[in-house]
Amino acid sequence: MFSMQLSHRVFGLTTALVCCLPLSPAMANELQKILIVTGEGTEMIPTTLTEAQLTVEGRGATASQVQTAIASQSNRLVTFLKSQSVDKLQTQGLQLQPNYVYRNNERNIEGYVGTNTISFQYPSDKIGKVLDEAVNAGASRIDGIRFLATPQALTSARQKALTAATADAQSQARTVLGSLNLASREIVKIEINPDPTFQPRPMRAYAQAAPIAESAPTPIMGSEQTVTARVTLEIAY
């Protein structure tokens, strides 16, 4: 009888102690009710830069002839572009390969063909004249252009988009909790989601076989670029 009463008292004491212990931070977080919302912000900015791709092409009886011709033509083009103080001047691709023809079901080499593709960036309002003159300087064709915003403009736009995304997430939370007669307690986690893959306006075909009259430079008009940001909030209520 004594043993049973002692066990009962010990068990009761242990139970009371456990009930009175404060919850650990980890246990308290598990008991929190969390609302997760994701806000989105978008900013449109003008594109003031144009990236252009120019290709030098050469054909000849031998590989060395083609290579020499392309090198000479490319040097003239690069010298001209440097004189215009273009940005991001770089080689995009260099190719030299046999030119095959088929006669009587047989493949034969009829000379060689080579290309050297160069890209650069320049202000959109001035690039038209540069493109026209690049043909005279050695470019065989203009393969394409795309429009870009400056790095400074992109940074500023992203900051504004983040601010808008945060406000959007908070507005969603207020709407949802308010409709349920609940109140937010605190924001327990903030996550800035990676920006969606951004592709500037794609390159467009812009081939030219002959120079345009100097009095009429080709007009190049930019567009707008979209910058999007997303912010996720976890809100205890």
SENU-936412 format. One line per 10 residues: number of its first residue (from 0); their letters; for each residue x, y, z of N, C-alpha, C, O. Coordinates in Angstrom, 1 decimal. Layout:
<sites>
NUM = a = X/Y/Z/X/Y/Z/X/Y/Z/X/Y/Z  ...
</sites>
This chain:
<sites>
0 = mfsmqlshrv = 0.8/-1.2/0.0/0.0/0.0/0.0/0.9/1.2/0.0/0.6/2.2/-0.7  1.9/1.2/0.8/2.8/2.4/0.9/3.5/2.6/-0.4/3.7/3.7/-0.9  3.9/1.5/-1.0/4.7/1.5/-2.3/3.8/2.1/-3.4/4.3/2.9/-4.2  2.5/1.7/-3.4/1.6/2.3/-4.4/1.4/3.7/-4.2/1.3/4.5/-5.2  1.2/4.2/-3.0/1.0/5.6/-2.8/2.2/6.4/-3.1/2.1/7.5/-3.7  3.4/5.9/-2.8/4.7/6.6/-3.2/4.8/6.7/-4.7/5.2/7.8/-5.2  4.5/5.7/-5.4/4.6/5.7/-6.8/3.7/6.7/-7.4/4.0/7.5/-8.3  2.5/6.8/-6.8/1.5/7.7/-7.3/1.9/9.2/-7.1/1.7/10.0/-7.9  2.5/9.4/-5.9/2.9/10.8/-5.6/4.1/11.2/-6.5/4.1/12.3/-7.0  5.0/10.2/-6.7/6.2/10.6/-7.6/5.7/10.8/-9.0/6.2/11.8/-9.6
10 = fglttalvcc = 4.8/10.0/-9.5/4.3/10.2/-10.8/3.6/11.5/-10.9/3.7/12.2/-11.9  2.8/11.9/-9.9/2.0/13.1/-9.9/3.0/14.3/-9.9/2.7/15.3/-10.6  4.0/14.2/-9.1/5.0/15.3/-9.0/5.7/15.5/-10.3/5.9/16.6/-10.8  6.1/14.4/-10.9/6.8/14.5/-12.2/5.9/15.1/-13.3/6.4/16.0/-14.0  4.7/14.8/-13.3/3.7/15.3/-14.3/3.6/16.8/-14.1/3.5/17.6/-15.0  3.5/17.2/-12.8/3.3/18.7/-12.5/4.5/19.4/-13.0/4.4/20.6/-13.5  5.7/18.9/-12.8/6.9/19.6/-13.2/7.0/19.8/-14.7/7.4/20.8/-15.1  6.6/18.7/-15.4/6.7/18.8/-16.8/5.7/19.9/-17.4/6.0/20.6/-18.3  4.5/19.9/-16.8/3.5/20.9/-17.2/3.9/22.3/-17.0/3.5/23.2/-17.7  4.7/22.5/-16.0/5.1/23.9/-15.6/6.4/24.3/-16.3/6.7/25.5/-16.2
20 = lplspamane = 7.1/23.5/-17.0/8.3/23.9/-17.7/8.0/24.8/-18.8/7.0/24.5/-19.6  8.7/25.9/-19.1/8.5/26.8/-20.2/8.9/26.1/-21.5/9.7/25.2/-21.5  8.2/26.4/-22.6/8.5/25.8/-23.9/9.8/26.4/-24.5/10.1/27.6/-24.3  10.6/25.5/-25.1/11.8/25.9/-25.7/11.5/26.8/-27.0/10.4/26.6/-27.5  12.4/27.6/-27.4/12.2/28.4/-28.7/11.8/27.5/-29.8/10.9/27.8/-30.6  12.4/26.3/-30.0/12.1/25.4/-31.1/10.7/24.9/-31.0/9.9/24.9/-32.0  10.2/24.5/-29.7/8.9/24.1/-29.5/7.9/25.2/-29.8/6.8/25.0/-30.3  8.2/26.4/-29.3/7.3/27.5/-29.5/7.1/27.8/-31.0/6.0/28.1/-31.4  8.2/27.7/-31.8/8.1/28.0/-33.2/7.2/26.9/-33.9/6.4/27.2/-34.8  7.3/25.7/-33.4/6.4/24.6/-34.0/4.9/24.9/-33.8/4.1/24.5/-34.5
30 = lqkilivtge = 4.6/25.6/-32.7/3.2/25.9/-32.3/2.7/27.1/-33.0/1.5/27.4/-32.9  3.6/27.9/-33.6/3.2/29.1/-34.3/2.4/28.8/-35.5/2.6/27.8/-36.2  1.4/29.7/-35.8/0.6/29.5/-37.0/1.3/30.5/-38.0/1.4/31.7/-37.8  1.6/30.0/-39.2/2.4/30.8/-40.1/1.6/31.0/-41.4/1.0/30.0/-42.0  1.6/32.2/-41.9/1.0/32.5/-43.2/2.2/32.8/-44.2/3.1/33.7/-43.8  2.3/32.2/-45.3/3.3/32.4/-46.3/2.7/33.1/-47.5/1.8/32.6/-48.1  3.3/34.3/-47.8/2.8/35.0/-49.0/4.0/35.5/-49.8/5.1/35.7/-49.3  3.8/35.5/-51.1/4.8/36.0/-52.1/4.3/37.1/-52.9/3.3/37.1/-53.5  5.1/38.2/-52.8/4.7/39.4/-53.5/5.6/39.6/-54.8/6.7/39.1/-54.8  5.1/40.3/-55.7/5.9/40.5/-57.0/5.8/42.0/-57.3/4.8/42.7/-57.2
40 = gtemipttlt = 7.0/42.5/-57.8/7.1/43.9/-58.2/7.7/43.9/-59.6/8.7/43.2/-59.9  7.3/44.8/-60.4/7.8/45.0/-61.8/8.1/46.4/-62.1/7.3/47.3/-61.8  9.2/46.6/-62.8/9.6/47.9/-63.2/10.0/47.9/-64.7/10.7/47.0/-65.1  9.5/48.9/-65.4/9.8/49.0/-66.9/10.8/50.1/-67.0/10.6/51.2/-66.6  11.9/49.8/-67.7/13.0/50.8/-67.9/13.3/50.9/-69.4/13.3/49.8/-70.1  13.7/52.0/-69.9/14.1/52.1/-71.3/15.4/51.5/-71.6/16.3/51.5/-70.7  15.6/50.9/-72.8/16.9/50.4/-73.2/17.6/51.4/-74.0/17.1/51.9/-75.0  18.7/51.8/-73.5/19.5/52.9/-74.2/20.8/52.4/-74.9/21.5/53.1/-75.5  21.1/51.1/-74.7/22.2/50.5/-75.4/21.8/49.4/-76.4/20.7/48.8/-76.2  22.6/49.3/-77.4/22.3/48.2/-78.4/23.6/47.4/-78.6/24.7/47.9/-78.7
50 = eaqltvegrg = 23.3/46.1/-78.5/24.4/45.1/-78.8/24.3/44.6/-80.2/23.2/44.1/-80.6  25.3/44.7/-81.0/25.3/44.3/-82.4/26.3/43.2/-82.7/27.3/43.1/-82.0  25.9/42.3/-83.6/26.8/41.2/-84.0/27.2/41.5/-85.5/26.3/41.5/-86.4  28.5/41.6/-85.8/28.9/41.8/-87.2/29.8/40.5/-87.6/30.5/40.0/-86.8  29.6/40.1/-88.8/30.3/38.9/-89.3/31.2/39.3/-90.5/30.7/39.9/-91.5  32.4/38.9/-90.5/33.3/39.0/-91.6/33.4/37.6/-92.3/33.6/36.6/-91.6  33.1/37.5/-93.6/33.1/36.2/-94.2/34.1/36.2/-95.4/34.2/37.2/-96.1  34.7/35.1/-95.6/35.7/35.0/-96.7/35.7/33.7/-97.4/35.4/32.7/-96.7  35.9/33.6/-98.7/36.0/32.4/-99.4/37.3/32.4/-100.3/37.7/33.4/-100.7  37.8/31.2/-100.5/39.0/31.1/-101.3/39.4/29.7/-101.6/38.7/28.7/-101.2
60 = atasqvqtai = 40.4/29.5/-102.5/40.8/28.2/-102.9/41.4/27.4/-101.8/41.3/26.1/-101.8  42.2/28.0/-101.0/42.8/27.3/-99.9/42.5/27.9/-98.5/42.0/29.0/-98.4  42.7/27.0/-97.5/42.4/27.5/-96.2/43.2/28.7/-95.7/42.7/29.6/-95.1  44.5/28.7/-96.1/45.4/29.8/-95.8/45.0/31.1/-96.4/45.1/32.1/-95.8  44.5/31.0/-97.7/44.0/32.2/-98.3/42.8/32.8/-97.6/42.8/34.0/-97.4  41.9/31.9/-97.2/40.7/32.4/-96.5/41.1/33.0/-95.2/40.6/34.0/-94.8  41.9/32.3/-94.5/42.4/32.8/-93.1/43.0/34.1/-93.2/42.8/35.0/-92.4  43.9/34.3/-94.2/44.6/35.6/-94.4/43.6/36.7/-94.7/43.7/37.8/-94.2  42.7/36.4/-95.6/41.7/37.4/-96.0/40.8/37.8/-94.8/40.5/39.0/-94.6  40.4/36.8/-94.1/39.5/37.1/-92.9/40.3/38.0/-91.9/39.7/38.9/-91.3
70 = asqsnrlvtf = 41.5/37.6/-91.6/42.3/38.3/-90.6/42.5/39.7/-91.0/42.4/40.6/-90.2  42.8/40.0/-92.3/43.0/41.4/-92.8/41.7/42.2/-92.7/41.7/43.3/-92.2  40.6/41.6/-93.1/39.3/42.2/-93.1/38.8/42.5/-91.6/38.3/43.6/-91.4  39.1/41.5/-90.8/38.7/41.7/-89.3/39.5/42.8/-88.7/39.0/43.5/-87.9  40.8/42.8/-89.0/41.6/43.9/-88.4/41.1/45.3/-88.8/41.1/46.2/-88.0  40.7/45.4/-90.0/40.2/46.7/-90.5/38.9/47.1/-89.7/38.7/48.2/-89.3  38.1/46.1/-89.5/36.8/46.3/-88.8/37.0/46.6/-87.4/36.4/47.6/-86.8  37.9/45.9/-86.7/38.2/46.1/-85.3/38.8/47.5/-85.1/38.5/48.2/-84.1  39.7/47.9/-86.0/40.3/49.2/-85.9/39.3/50.3/-86.0/39.3/51.3/-85.3  38.3/50.1/-86.9/37.3/51.1/-87.0/36.4/51.2/-85.8/36.1/52.3/-85.3
80 = lksqsvdklq = 36.0/50.0/-85.3/35.2/50.0/-84.1/35.9/50.6/-82.9/35.2/51.3/-82.1  37.2/50.3/-82.7/37.9/51.0/-81.6/38.0/52.5/-81.8/37.9/53.2/-80.8  38.0/52.9/-83.0/38.1/54.4/-83.2/36.7/55.0/-82.8/36.7/56.2/-82.6  35.7/54.3/-82.8/34.4/54.8/-82.4/34.1/54.6/-80.9/33.1/54.9/-80.3  35.1/54.1/-80.2/35.1/53.9/-78.7/33.9/53.0/-78.3/33.1/53.4/-77.4  33.7/51.9/-79.0/32.5/51.0/-78.7/32.9/50.3/-77.4/34.1/50.2/-77.0  31.9/49.7/-76.7/32.1/49.0/-75.5/31.9/47.5/-75.7/31.2/47.1/-76.7  32.4/46.7/-74.8/32.2/45.2/-74.9/32.6/44.6/-76.2/31.9/43.7/-76.7  33.7/45.1/-76.8/34.1/44.5/-78.1/34.8/43.2/-77.9/35.7/43.1/-77.2  34.2/42.1/-78.6/34.8/40.8/-78.4/34.4/39.9/-79.6/33.5/40.1/-80.3
90 = tqglqlqpny = 35.2/38.8/-79.7/35.0/37.8/-80.7/34.0/36.8/-80.2/34.1/36.3/-79.2  32.9/36.6/-81.0/31.9/35.6/-80.6/32.1/34.3/-81.2/31.7/33.3/-80.7  32.8/34.2/-82.4/33.0/32.9/-83.0/33.9/33.0/-84.2/33.8/34.0/-85.0  34.8/32.0/-84.4/35.7/32.0/-85.6/35.6/30.6/-86.2/35.8/29.6/-85.5  35.3/30.6/-87.5/35.1/29.3/-88.2/35.9/29.3/-89.5/36.0/30.3/-90.2  36.4/28.1/-89.8/37.1/27.9/-91.1/36.8/26.4/-91.5/37.2/25.5/-90.8  36.2/26.2/-92.6/35.8/24.9/-93.0/35.8/24.7/-94.5/35.7/25.7/-95.3  35.9/23.5/-95.0/35.8/23.2/-96.4/34.5/23.5/-97.0/33.5/23.4/-96.3  34.4/23.9/-98.2/33.2/24.2/-98.9/32.9/23.0/-99.8/33.5/22.8/-100.9  32.0/22.1/-99.4/31.7/20.9/-100.1/30.6/21.1/-101.2/29.7/21.8/-101.0
100 = vyrnnernie = 30.8/20.5/-102.3/29.8/20.4/-103.4/29.6/19.0/-103.8/30.6/18.2/-103.7  28.5/18.7/-104.3/28.2/17.3/-104.7/28.0/17.3/-106.3/27.2/18.0/-106.9  28.7/16.3/-106.9/28.6/16.1/-108.3/28.6/14.6/-108.5/29.5/13.9/-108.1  27.6/14.1/-109.3/27.5/12.7/-109.6/27.6/11.9/-108.3/28.3/10.8/-108.2  26.8/12.3/-107.3/26.7/11.6/-106.0/28.1/11.5/-105.3/28.3/10.7/-104.4  29.0/12.4/-105.6/30.3/12.4/-104.9/30.5/13.8/-104.3/30.1/14.8/-104.9  31.0/13.8/-103.1/31.3/15.0/-102.4/32.7/15.4/-102.6/33.7/14.7/-102.4  32.8/16.7/-103.1/34.2/17.2/-103.4/34.4/18.6/-102.7/33.4/19.3/-102.5  35.6/18.8/-102.4/35.9/20.1/-101.7/36.2/21.1/-102.8/37.0/21.0/-103.7  35.4/22.2/-102.8/35.6/23.3/-103.7/35.9/24.6/-102.9/35.1/25.5/-102.7
110 = gyvgtntisf = 37.2/24.7/-102.5/37.6/25.8/-101.7/37.2/25.7/-100.3/36.8/24.7/-99.8  37.4/26.9/-99.6/37.1/27.0/-98.2/36.3/28.2/-97.9/36.3/29.2/-98.7  35.6/28.2/-96.8/34.8/29.4/-96.3/35.1/29.6/-94.9/35.2/28.6/-94.1  35.3/30.8/-94.5/35.5/31.1/-93.1/34.7/32.4/-92.6/34.4/33.2/-93.5  34.5/32.4/-91.3/33.8/33.6/-90.8/34.4/34.0/-89.4/34.9/33.1/-88.7  34.3/35.2/-89.1/34.7/35.8/-87.8/33.6/36.7/-87.4/33.3/37.7/-88.0  32.9/36.3/-86.2/31.8/37.1/-85.7/32.3/38.0/-84.5/32.9/37.4/-83.6  32.0/39.2/-84.6/32.4/40.2/-83.6/31.1/40.9/-83.0/30.2/41.2/-83.8  31.1/41.1/-81.7/30.0/41.8/-81.1/30.5/43.1/-80.3/31.7/43.1/-79.9  29.6/44.0/-80.1/30.0/45.2/-79.4/28.7/45.9/-78.9/27.6/45.6/-79.4
120 = qypsdkigkv = 28.8/46.8/-78.0/27.7/47.6/-77.5/28.0/49.1/-77.8/29.1/49.6/-77.7  26.9/49.8/-78.0/27.0/51.2/-78.3/25.6/51.9/-78.0/24.6/51.2/-78.0  25.6/53.2/-77.7/24.3/53.9/-77.4/23.4/53.7/-78.6/23.8/53.9/-79.8  22.1/53.4/-78.3/21.2/53.1/-79.4/21.0/54.3/-80.3/20.7/54.1/-81.5  21.0/55.5/-79.8/20.7/56.7/-80.6/21.9/57.0/-81.6/21.7/58.0/-82.4  23.0/56.3/-81.5/24.2/56.6/-82.3/24.6/55.4/-83.1/25.5/55.6/-84.0  24.1/54.3/-82.8/24.7/53.1/-83.4/24.3/52.9/-84.9/25.0/52.2/-85.6  23.2/53.5/-85.4/22.9/53.4/-86.8/24.0/53.7/-87.7/24.3/53.0/-88.7  24.6/54.9/-87.5/25.7/55.3/-88.4/26.9/54.4/-88.3/27.6/54.1/-89.3  27.2/53.9/-87.1/28.3/53.0/-86.9/28.1/51.7/-87.6/29.0/51.2/-88.3
130 = ldeavnagas = 26.9/51.2/-87.6/26.6/50.0/-88.4/26.7/50.2/-89.9/27.3/49.3/-90.6  26.3/51.3/-90.4/26.4/51.6/-91.8/27.9/51.6/-92.2/28.2/51.1/-93.2  28.7/52.3/-91.4/30.1/52.5/-91.7/30.9/51.2/-91.5/31.9/51.0/-92.1  30.4/50.3/-90.6/31.1/49.1/-90.4/31.1/48.2/-91.6/32.0/47.4/-91.8  30.1/48.3/-92.5/30.1/47.5/-93.7/31.2/48.0/-94.6/31.9/47.1/-95.2  31.5/49.3/-94.7/32.6/49.8/-95.5/33.9/49.4/-94.9/34.9/49.3/-95.6  33.9/49.2/-93.5/35.2/48.9/-92.8/35.5/47.4/-92.9/36.6/47.1/-92.4  34.7/46.6/-93.4/35.0/45.2/-93.5/34.0/44.2/-93.1/34.1/43.0/-93.4  32.9/44.6/-92.5/31.8/43.7/-92.1/31.1/43.1/-93.4/30.6/43.9/-94.2  31.0/41.8/-93.5/30.2/41.2/-94.6/28.7/41.3/-94.4/27.9/41.5/-95.3
140 = ridgirflat = 28.3/41.2/-93.1/26.9/41.3/-92.8/26.7/41.7/-91.3/27.6/41.5/-90.5  25.5/42.2/-91.0/25.1/42.5/-89.7/24.1/41.4/-89.3/23.0/41.4/-89.8  24.5/40.5/-88.4/23.7/39.3/-88.1/22.5/39.6/-87.2/21.5/39.0/-87.2  22.6/40.6/-86.3/21.5/40.9/-85.4/21.8/42.0/-84.4/23.0/42.3/-84.2  20.8/42.5/-83.7/21.0/43.4/-82.7/20.0/43.1/-81.5/19.0/42.4/-81.7  20.3/43.5/-80.3/19.4/43.4/-79.2/19.6/44.7/-78.3/20.6/45.3/-78.3  18.5/45.0/-77.6/18.5/46.2/-76.9/18.7/45.9/-75.4/18.1/45.0/-74.8  19.5/46.8/-74.7/19.8/46.6/-73.3/19.7/47.9/-72.5/19.8/49.0/-73.1  19.4/47.7/-71.2/19.5/48.9/-70.3/20.9/48.9/-69.7/21.6/47.9/-69.7  21.3/50.1/-69.2/22.6/50.2/-68.6/22.6/49.5/-67.2/21.5/49.3/-66.6
150 = pqaltsarqk = 23.7/49.0/-66.7/23.8/48.4/-65.4/23.3/49.2/-64.3/22.6/48.7/-63.4  23.5/50.6/-64.4/23.0/51.5/-63.3/21.5/51.5/-63.3/20.9/51.5/-62.3  20.9/51.5/-64.5/19.5/51.6/-64.6/18.9/50.3/-64.1/17.8/50.3/-63.5  19.5/49.1/-64.4/19.0/47.8/-63.9/19.1/47.7/-62.4/18.1/47.2/-61.8  20.1/48.2/-61.8/20.3/48.2/-60.3/19.2/49.0/-59.7/18.5/48.6/-58.7  18.9/50.2/-60.2/17.9/51.1/-59.6/16.5/50.5/-59.8/15.7/50.5/-58.9  16.3/49.9/-61.0/15.0/49.2/-61.2/14.7/48.1/-60.3/13.6/47.8/-59.9  15.8/47.3/-60.1/15.6/46.1/-59.2/15.3/46.5/-57.8/14.5/45.9/-57.1  15.9/47.6/-57.3/15.6/48.1/-55.9/14.1/48.5/-55.8/13.5/48.2/-54.9  13.7/49.2/-56.9/12.3/49.6/-56.9/11.3/48.4/-57.0/10.3/48.4/-56.3
160 = altaatadaq = 11.7/47.4/-57.7/10.9/46.2/-57.9/10.8/45.5/-56.6/9.8/44.9/-56.2  11.9/45.4/-55.8/11.9/44.8/-54.5/11.0/45.5/-53.5/10.3/44.8/-52.8  11.1/46.8/-53.6/10.2/47.6/-52.7/8.7/47.3/-53.0/7.9/47.1/-52.1  8.4/47.2/-54.3/7.0/47.0/-54.7/6.6/45.5/-54.3/5.5/45.3/-53.9  7.5/44.6/-54.5/7.2/43.2/-54.2/7.0/43.0/-52.7/6.1/42.3/-52.3  7.7/43.7/-51.8/7.5/43.6/-50.4/6.2/44.2/-50.0/5.5/43.6/-49.2  5.8/45.3/-50.6/4.5/46.0/-50.3/3.4/45.1/-50.8/2.4/45.0/-50.1  3.6/44.4/-51.9/2.6/43.5/-52.4/2.3/42.3/-51.5/1.2/41.9/-51.2  3.4/41.7/-50.9/3.3/40.6/-50.0/2.6/41.0/-48.7/1.8/40.3/-48.2  2.9/42.2/-48.2/2.3/42.7/-47.0/0.8/43.0/-47.2/0.0/42.7/-46.3
170 = sqartvlgsl = 0.5/43.5/-48.4/-0.9/43.8/-48.7/-1.7/42.5/-48.7/-2.8/42.4/-48.3  -1.1/41.4/-49.4/-1.8/40.1/-49.4/-2.1/39.6/-48.0/-3.1/39.1/-47.7  -1.1/39.7/-47.2/-1.2/39.2/-45.8/-2.3/39.9/-45.1/-3.1/39.3/-44.4  -2.3/41.2/-45.2/-3.4/42.0/-44.4/-4.8/41.6/-44.9/-5.7/41.5/-44.1  -4.9/41.4/-46.2/-6.2/41.0/-46.8/-6.7/39.7/-46.3/-7.8/39.5/-45.9  -5.8/38.7/-46.3/-6.1/37.4/-45.9/-6.4/37.3/-44.4/-7.5/36.8/-44.0  -5.6/37.8/-43.6/-5.8/37.8/-42.2/-7.0/38.6/-41.7/-7.7/38.2/-40.8  -7.2/39.8/-42.4/-8.3/40.6/-42.0/-9.6/39.9/-42.4/-10.6/40.1/-41.6  -9.7/39.2/-43.5/-10.9/38.5/-43.8/-11.3/37.4/-42.9/-12.4/37.0/-42.8  -10.3/36.9/-42.1/-10.5/35.9/-41.2/-10.5/36.4/-39.7/-10.5/35.6/-38.8
180 = nlasreivki = -10.5/37.7/-39.6/-10.5/38.4/-38.3/-9.3/37.9/-37.4/-9.4/37.7/-36.2  -8.2/37.8/-38.1/-6.9/37.5/-37.5/-6.0/38.7/-37.6/-6.1/39.5/-38.4  -5.0/38.7/-36.7/-4.0/39.7/-36.8/-2.6/39.2/-36.9/-2.3/38.1/-36.3  -1.7/39.8/-37.6/-0.4/39.3/-37.7/0.4/39.7/-36.5/0.2/40.7/-35.8  1.3/38.8/-36.1/2.1/39.0/-34.9/3.5/39.6/-35.3/4.0/40.6/-34.8  4.2/38.9/-36.2/5.5/39.3/-36.6/5.9/38.5/-37.8/5.4/37.5/-38.2  6.9/39.1/-38.6/7.4/38.4/-39.7/8.6/37.6/-39.2/9.6/38.1/-38.7  8.5/36.3/-39.4/9.5/35.4/-38.9/10.6/35.0/-40.0/11.6/34.5/-39.6  10.3/35.2/-41.2/11.3/34.9/-42.3/11.0/35.8/-43.5/9.9/36.0/-43.9  12.1/36.2/-44.1/12.0/37.0/-45.4/12.9/36.3/-46.4/14.1/36.0/-46.1
190 = einpdptfqp = 12.4/36.1/-47.6/13.2/35.5/-48.6/13.0/36.3/-49.9/11.9/36.5/-50.4  14.2/36.6/-50.5/14.2/37.3/-51.8/14.4/36.2/-52.8/15.5/35.7/-52.9  13.4/36.0/-53.6/13.5/34.9/-54.6/14.4/35.4/-55.7/14.4/36.5/-56.1  15.1/34.4/-56.3/15.9/34.8/-57.5/15.1/35.4/-58.6/14.0/35.0/-58.8  15.6/36.4/-59.3/14.9/37.0/-60.4/14.6/35.9/-61.4/15.5/35.1/-61.7  13.5/36.0/-62.1/13.2/35.1/-63.2/14.2/35.3/-64.3/14.8/36.4/-64.4  14.5/34.2/-65.0/15.5/34.3/-66.1/15.1/35.4/-67.0/14.0/35.5/-67.5  16.1/36.4/-67.1/15.7/37.5/-68.0/16.5/37.5/-69.3/17.7/37.2/-69.3  15.7/37.7/-70.3/16.4/37.7/-71.7/16.1/39.1/-72.3/14.9/39.5/-72.4  17.1/39.9/-72.6/16.9/41.2/-73.2/16.1/40.9/-74.5/16.1/39.8/-75.0
200 = rpmrayaqaa = 15.6/42.0/-75.1/14.9/41.9/-76.4/15.8/41.1/-77.3/17.0/41.5/-77.6  15.3/40.0/-77.9/16.2/39.1/-78.7/16.7/39.8/-80.0/16.2/40.7/-80.5  17.9/39.2/-80.4/18.5/39.8/-81.6/17.6/39.5/-82.8/16.9/38.5/-82.9  17.6/40.5/-83.7/16.8/40.5/-84.9/17.7/40.4/-86.1/18.8/41.0/-86.1  17.3/39.7/-87.1/18.1/39.7/-88.3/18.2/41.1/-88.9/17.3/41.8/-89.0  19.4/41.5/-89.3/19.7/42.8/-89.8/20.8/42.7/-90.8/21.8/43.4/-90.7  20.6/41.9/-91.9/21.7/41.7/-92.8/21.8/42.8/-93.8/20.8/43.5/-94.1  23.0/43.1/-94.2/23.3/44.2/-95.2/24.3/43.7/-96.2/25.4/43.2/-95.8  24.0/43.8/-97.4/25.0/43.4/-98.5/25.8/44.6/-99.0/26.8/44.4/-99.6  25.2/45.8/-98.8/25.9/47.0/-99.4/25.7/48.1/-98.4/24.7/48.2/-97.7
210 = piaesaptpi = 26.7/49.1/-98.4/26.5/50.2/-97.5/25.4/51.1/-97.8/25.0/51.2/-99.0  24.8/51.8/-96.8/23.7/52.7/-97.0/24.3/54.1/-97.2/25.3/54.4/-96.7  23.6/54.9/-97.9/24.0/56.3/-98.1/24.4/57.0/-96.9/23.7/56.8/-95.9  25.5/57.7/-96.9/25.9/58.4/-95.7/24.9/59.4/-95.2/24.9/59.7/-94.0  24.1/60.0/-96.1/23.2/61.0/-95.7/21.9/60.4/-95.0/21.1/61.1/-94.4  21.8/59.1/-95.0/20.6/58.5/-94.4/21.0/57.3/-93.5/20.9/56.1/-93.9  21.6/57.5/-92.3/22.0/56.5/-91.4/20.8/55.6/-91.0/19.7/56.2/-90.8  21.0/54.4/-90.8/19.9/53.5/-90.5/19.4/53.9/-89.1/20.1/53.9/-88.1  18.1/54.1/-89.0/17.5/54.4/-87.6/17.4/53.2/-86.8/16.9/52.2/-87.2  17.9/53.3/-85.5/17.8/52.2/-84.6/17.1/52.7/-83.3/17.5/53.6/-82.7
220 = mgseqtvtar = 15.9/52.1/-83.0/15.1/52.6/-81.9/15.0/51.5/-80.9/14.7/50.3/-81.1  15.3/51.8/-79.6/15.3/50.9/-78.5/13.9/50.6/-78.1/12.9/51.1/-78.7  13.8/49.8/-77.0/12.5/49.5/-76.5/12.5/49.6/-75.0/13.2/50.4/-74.5  11.7/48.8/-74.3/11.7/48.8/-72.8/12.2/47.4/-72.3/12.0/46.4/-73.0  12.7/47.4/-71.1/13.2/46.2/-70.5/12.4/46.0/-69.2/12.2/47.0/-68.4  12.0/44.8/-68.9/11.2/44.5/-67.7/12.1/43.9/-66.6/12.9/42.9/-66.9  12.0/44.5/-65.4/12.8/43.9/-64.3/11.8/43.5/-63.2/10.9/44.3/-62.8  11.8/42.2/-62.9/10.9/41.7/-61.9/11.6/41.2/-60.7/12.7/40.6/-60.7  11.0/41.4/-59.5/11.5/40.9/-58.2/10.4/40.2/-57.5/9.2/40.6/-57.6  10.7/39.2/-56.7/9.7/38.5/-55.8/10.3/38.4/-54.4/11.4/38.1/-54.2
230 = vtleiay = 9.4/38.6/-53.5/9.7/38.6/-52.0/8.7/37.7/-51.3/7.5/37.9/-51.5  9.2/36.7/-50.6/8.3/35.8/-49.8/8.5/36.1/-48.3/9.6/36.2/-47.8  7.3/36.3/-47.7/7.3/36.6/-46.2/6.6/35.4/-45.5/5.5/34.9/-46.0  7.1/35.0/-44.4/6.5/34.1/-43.5/6.1/34.9/-42.3/6.9/35.4/-41.5  4.8/34.9/-42.0/4.2/35.8/-41.0/3.5/35.0/-40.0/2.6/34.2/-40.3  3.9/35.1/-38.7/3.2/34.5/-37.6/1.9/35.2/-37.2/1.9/36.5/-37.3  0.9/34.5/-36.9/-0.4/35.1/-36.6/-1.1/34.4/-35.4/-2.1/34.7/-35.0
</sites>
